[in-house]
């Protein structure tokens, strides 16, 4: 049995990076004091503003990003594994990558993942968001090794694409990370349902650290960070304020549930249907 404590730190980040890093550090230290060995932060952990211009102005190449060494030092200080939900990393001219980092307890970068699916939507309120106008999408699914088992790395809007999670689980992931800054309008309707579905479908633990509250530039996020077990049971949940959600994780539970309901072994290849309107 590999048992450990996992924690999701919920934040209300704004456009003051120094203040955001202080708040994140306080949350990580609080989780570590409660015995968490694996601590996760939400998407845009270092800075969140609804303005694409502000996000660009506060993005940096990976080698010179001021937030990354701060988080690496924090992992070292607390001797915990730390998932930095995402940082905005300058990659090509004016484009950014929405990049998630997994840091080992010695502060080293164990893995990184660039968000694949871009949030190009019109919300029920009529607000239009076009993430692809500022961000370069990733093109590679990532499984990272942790001391407790393989972790599938995703970010926020990826949650709506179940084939990504199936691929991660089929490739051996037993934990699925979904750091997010989920919009409040869609979070109320879909957040819990989608996260529980990803856990149930893939018989995996799901860790979903989230942003909460109001942010500069008109951004409003849902909060409700969740830790969910492979049967879809919610083990820990926060509300709409910053805080720490912590739960005991037992990897034997993954083996037990997958042995009882081996759906990952039952996938079959099939011929897709013709597109609607095409002749049979």
C-alpha positions as CSV (number, residue, x, y, z in Angstrom):
1,X,0.0,0.0,0.0
2,X,1.2,3.5,-0.9
3,X,-0.7,5.9,1.3
4,X,0.0,9.7,1.5
5,X,-1.8,13.0,2.1
6,X,-2.6,15.2,-0.9
7,X,-3.7,18.8,-0.7
8,X,-5.3,21.3,-3.1
9,X,-4.6,24.9,-2.3
10,X,-7.3,27.3,-3.4
11,X,-6.2,30.8,-4.3
12,X,-7.7,34.2,-5.3
13,X,-4.8,35.5,-7.5
14,X,-4.8,39.0,-9.0
15,X,-2.3,41.0,-11.0
16,X,0.3,41.5,-8.2
17,X,2.7,38.6,-8.7
18,X,4.6,39.2,-5.4
19,X,1.3,39.2,-3.4
20,X,0.1,36.1,-5.3
21,X,3.4,34.2,-4.5
22,X,3.1,35.2,-0.8
23,X,-0.5,33.8,-0.7
24,X,0.5,30.6,-2.5
25,X,3.4,30.1,-0.2
26,X,1.2,30.6,2.9
27,X,-1.3,28.0,1.5
28,X,1.5,25.5,0.7
29,X,3.0,25.9,4.2
30,X,-0.4,25.4,5.8
31,X,-0.9,22.2,3.8
32,X,2.6,20.9,4.7
33,X,1.9,21.6,8.4
34,X,-1.1,19.3,8.1
35,X,1.0,16.5,6.8
36,X,0.5,16.9,3.0
37,X,3.3,15.3,1.0
38,X,1.9,16.3,-2.4
39,X,0.5,19.8,-2.7
40,X,-1.2,21.3,-5.7
41,X,-1.9,24.9,-6.8
42,X,-4.4,26.1,-9.4
43,X,-4.0,27.3,-13.0
44,X,-2.5,30.8,-13.2
45,X,-1.0,30.3,-9.8
46,X,1.3,33.4,-10.0
47,X,-1.0,35.8,-11.8
48,X,-4.5,36.1,-13.1
49,X,-6.0,39.0,-14.9
50,X,-8.8,39.0,-17.5
51,X,-6.7,41.3,-19.7
52,X,-4.6,39.4,-22.3
53,X,-2.3,42.4,-22.4
54,X,-1.6,42.2,-18.6
55,X,-1.0,38.5,-18.9
56,X,1.5,39.0,-21.8
57,X,3.3,41.8,-19.9
58,X,3.8,39.4,-16.9
59,X,4.9,36.4,-18.9
60,X,8.5,35.4,-19.2
61,X,10.6,32.8,-20.9
62,X,11.0,29.7,-18.7
63,X,14.7,30.4,-17.9
64,X,13.9,33.8,-16.6
65,X,10.4,33.4,-15.0
66,X,10.6,34.9,-11.5
67,X,7.8,32.6,-10.1
68,X,9.4,29.3,-11.0
69,X,12.5,29.6,-8.7
70,X,10.2,30.9,-5.9
71,X,8.1,27.7,-6.2
72,X,11.1,25.5,-6.5
73,X,12.5,27.0,-3.2
74,X,9.1,26.5,-1.6
75,X,9.1,22.8,-2.5
76,X,12.6,22.5,-1.0
77,X,11.6,24.4,2.1
78,X,8.5,22.2,2.8
79,X,10.1,19.0,1.5
80,X,6.9,18.3,-0.5
81,X,6.1,17.5,-4.1
82,X,4.5,20.6,-5.6
83,X,2.2,20.9,-8.6
84,X,2.3,24.5,-9.9
85,X,-1.0,24.5,-11.7
86,X,0.3,26.8,-14.4
87,X,2.4,29.7,-15.2
88,X,2.3,31.9,-18.3
89,X,5.5,31.2,-20.2
90,X,6.6,33.2,-23.2
91,X,7.4,30.8,-26.0
92,X,7.2,32.5,-29.4
93,X,7.1,36.3,-29.9
94,X,4.0,37.5,-28.3
95,X,2.6,34.0,-27.7
96,X,2.5,32.3,-24.3
97,X,2.2,28.7,-23.2
98,X,-0.1,27.9,-20.3
99,X,2.4,25.6,-18.6
100,X,2.0,23.3,-15.6
101,X,5.0,22.3,-13.6
102,X,5.5,19.3,-11.3
103,X,8.3,20.0,-8.8
104,X,10.0,17.3,-6.8
105,X,10.7,17.7,-3.1
106,X,14.3,18.8,-3.9
107,X,12.9,21.6,-6.1
108,X,13.8,20.0,-9.4
109,X,11.4,20.1,-12.3
110,X,10.1,16.5,-12.5
111,X,7.8,17.3,-15.5
112,X,5.9,20.0,-17.3
113,X,2.8,20.1,-19.5
114,X,1.5,22.7,-21.9
115,X,-2.3,23.0,-21.9
116,X,-3.6,21.4,-25.1
117,X,-7.2,22.6,-25.4
118,X,-7.8,26.4,-25.8
119,X,-10.7,28.0,-24.1
120,X,-12.4,29.7,-27.1
121,X,-16.0,30.1,-26.0
122,X,-19.0,32.4,-25.6
123,X,-20.3,32.2,-22.0
124,X,-24.1,32.2,-21.2
125,X,-23.7,35.9,-20.3
126,X,-22.5,36.6,-23.8
127,X,-18.9,37.2,-22.7
128,X,-16.4,36.0,-25.3
129,X,-13.0,34.5,-24.4
130,X,-10.5,33.5,-27.0
131,X,-7.5,31.8,-25.3
132,X,-6.0,30.9,-28.6
133,X,-5.4,34.6,-29.5
134,X,-2.7,34.7,-26.8
135,X,-1.6,31.1,-26.1
136,X,0.1,28.5,-28.1
137,X,-1.6,25.1,-27.5
138,X,0.4,22.1,-26.4
139,X,0.6,19.0,-28.5
140,X,1.8,16.3,-26.1
141,X,0.0,14.4,-23.3
142,X,2.2,14.0,-20.2
143,X,2.4,11.4,-17.5
144,X,4.8,12.2,-14.7
145,X,6.4,9.8,-12.2
146,X,5.7,10.6,-8.5
147,X,6.8,8.6,-5.4
148,X,3.2,7.3,-5.2
149,X,2.5,6.5,-8.8
150,X,2.0,7.9,-12.3
151,X,0.3,11.3,-12.6
152,X,-1.6,12.5,-15.7
153,X,-1.2,16.2,-16.1
154,X,-3.9,18.4,-17.6
155,X,-5.2,22.0,-17.2
156,X,-8.7,23.4,-16.8
157,X,-10.5,23.3,-20.2
158,X,-8.9,20.0,-20.9
159,X,-11.5,18.6,-18.6
160,X,-14.1,18.7,-21.3
161,X,-12.1,16.3,-23.6
162,X,-12.5,12.8,-22.1
163,X,-10.3,11.1,-24.7
164,X,-7.3,12.9,-23.2
165,X,-8.0,11.4,-19.7
166,X,-8.7,8.0,-21.2
167,X,-5.3,8.1,-23.0
168,X,-3.6,9.0,-19.8
169,X,-5.3,6.2,-17.8
170,X,-4.7,3.7,-20.5
171,X,-1.0,4.6,-20.4
172,X,-0.8,4.0,-16.7
173,X,-1.9,7.1,-14.8
174,X,-3.6,6.5,-11.5
175,X,-3.8,10.1,-10.6
176,X,-5.3,12.9,-12.8
177,X,-4.5,16.5,-12.0
178,X,-6.9,19.2,-13.3
179,X,-5.6,22.6,-11.9
180,X,-8.1,25.2,-13.0
181,X,-9.4,28.7,-13.0
182,X,-12.9,27.5,-14.0
183,X,-15.3,30.3,-15.0
184,X,-18.1,30.8,-12.4
185,X,-20.9,30.6,-15.0
186,X,-19.9,27.2,-16.3
187,X,-18.5,26.0,-12.9
188,X,-21.9,26.1,-11.3
189,X,-23.4,23.9,-14.0
190,X,-20.6,21.5,-14.9
191,X,-17.6,21.4,-12.5
192,X,-18.6,18.7,-10.1
193,X,-20.2,16.5,-12.8
194,X,-17.2,16.6,-15.2
195,X,-14.6,15.9,-12.5
196,X,-16.5,13.0,-11.0
197,X,-17.1,11.6,-14.5
198,X,-13.3,11.7,-15.2
199,X,-12.6,9.9,-12.0
200,X,-15.4,7.3,-12.6
201,X,-14.6,6.7,-16.3
202,X,-10.9,6.2,-15.7
203,X,-11.0,4.6,-12.2
204,X,-8.5,7.2,-11.0
205,X,-8.0,9.7,-8.3
206,X,-8.7,13.3,-9.5
207,X,-7.0,16.3,-7.9
208,X,-8.6,19.6,-8.9
209,X,-7.1,22.7,-7.3
210,X,-9.0,25.8,-8.3
211,X,-9.0,29.6,-8.4
212,X,-11.9,31.3,-6.6
213,X,-13.5,34.8,-6.4
214,X,-13.3,37.9,-8.5
215,X,-10.1,38.9,-10.3
216,X,-8.9,42.0,-12.2
217,X,-10.1,42.4,-15.7
218,X,-13.6,41.0,-15.0
219,X,-12.6,37.4,-14.4
220,X,-14.8,35.4,-12.0
221,X,-13.8,31.9,-11.0
222,X,-15.8,29.2,-9.3
223,X,-13.5,27.7,-6.6
224,X,-14.7,24.4,-5.1
225,X,-11.3,22.6,-5.3
226,X,-12.0,18.9,-5.2
227,X,-10.2,15.6,-4.4
228,X,-12.1,12.6,-5.8
229,X,-11.5,8.9,-5.4
230,X,-11.6,6.3,-8.2
231,X,-15.2,5.4,-7.4
232,X,-16.3,9.0,-7.8
233,X,-16.6,9.8,-4.1
234,X,-15.6,13.4,-3.1
235,X,-13.0,13.1,-0.4
236,X,-12.4,16.8,0.2
237,X,-14.0,20.0,-1.1
238,X,-13.6,23.8,-0.6
239,X,-16.2,26.5,-1.2
240,X,-15.7,29.9,-2.8
241,X,-13.0,31.2,-0.5
242,X,-9.2,30.5,-0.4
243,X,-8.2,27.6,1.7
244,X,-6.7,24.1,1.8
245,X,-8.5,20.8,0.9
246,X,-6.6,17.7,2.2
247,X,-7.3,14.0,2.0
248,X,-5.7,10.7,2.7
249,X,-4.9,8.9,-0.6
250,X,-4.5,5.1,-0.8
251,X,-3.2,3.7,-4.1
252,X,-4.6,0.3,-3.2
253,X,-8.0,1.8,-3.8
254,X,-7.2,2.2,-7.5
255,X,-6.2,-1.4,-7.8
256,X,-9.3,-2.6,-5.9
257,X,-11.7,-0.6,-8.0
258,X,-10.0,-1.4,-11.3
259,X,-10.0,-5.1,-10.4
260,X,-13.7,-5.0,-9.6
261,X,-14.7,-3.0,-12.6
262,X,-11.9,-3.4,-15.2
263,X,-13.4,-0.9,-17.8
264,X,-9.9,0.2,-18.9
265,X,-9.3,-3.4,-20.2
266,X,-12.6,-3.5,-22.0
267,X,-12.0,-0.7,-24.5
268,X,-12.4,-1.9,-28.1
269,X,-11.4,-0.4,-31.4
270,X,-14.3,0.4,-33.6
271,X,-15.0,2.0,-37.0
272,X,-16.3,5.6,-36.5
273,X,-19.6,6.5,-38.0
274,X,-19.8,8.6,-41.1
275,X,-20.2,12.3,-40.5
276,X,-23.8,13.4,-40.3
277,X,-25.1,14.1,-43.8
278,X,-22.6,11.9,-45.5
279,X,-23.9,9.0,-47.5
280,X,-23.7,5.6,-45.7
